[in-house]
Amino acid sequence: MSRSDDAQAKEIEGDAHPAAPPKANGAVSYIILFFIIGFALSVAFGWGLFPRLLYSQKNQPVDFNHKLHVALVDDGCQSCHFFRPDGTFAGSPRMAQCIDCHSEMQGQSENEAIFFEQYVLKGHEVPWRVYARQPDCVFFSHSAHVYGAKLDCVTCHGRTGDSERLRPYEENLISGYSRDIWGHNIAGFKQNTWDRMKMDDCAECHARHDTLHDSSVQTGRDACFVCHK
């Protein structure tokens, strides 16, 4: 048989056994589709649903109108959140500060009734939930930041003084920390200095102030034990 006859025979043989349909291509398409669907569901769960499940919302014992109270005092935030004579920060107001104005009911609102009947008359302290409470291993000096670095309260706490209602306290179900520490954006993105209170934010602020020429606001303190006890 000649070479041309041999080639022709192979061509006929090939026609007798047509190629199988491209099932492999279809399988790859399904794999890609399932991957896209799985990825979309993972992103939706991780960025949308998971943060909602990770935090529990709790209302404050008594709602509080910061804007109203700021208008009635002379020293702004420090009228209620003051520094003791030794320079330590008093934190949330105690009943001894409130009783001067609330020895009698001020108006007929539901929150005033709760505050007066449950706490003033019974002599109990209000168990305020502190949005900015740091872990126990962290030491933070309000005095050093307010008097030393001359930072305004808004830098870390936002415009709380303009608020008329207290927002819910969101507690991390795993760590027990406030959501204000991690921030409301799970990726860590922020627009304002008060959007979160993690170590990176502190380090960023320290670095920024250390680049200033005014030595009075330079920290010069970057050792671990300065903030971690």
PyMOL commands that set and color helices and strands:
alter all, ss='L'
color gray80, all
select helices_A, chain A and resi 3-16+23-54+66-72+76-79+95-102+110-120+142-148+154-157+160-162+179-182+199-210+215-217+224-227
alter helices_A, ss='H'
color red, helices_A
select strands_A, chain A and resi 55-58+169-172
alter strands_A, ss='S'
color yellow, strands_A
deselect
rebuild
show_as cartoon
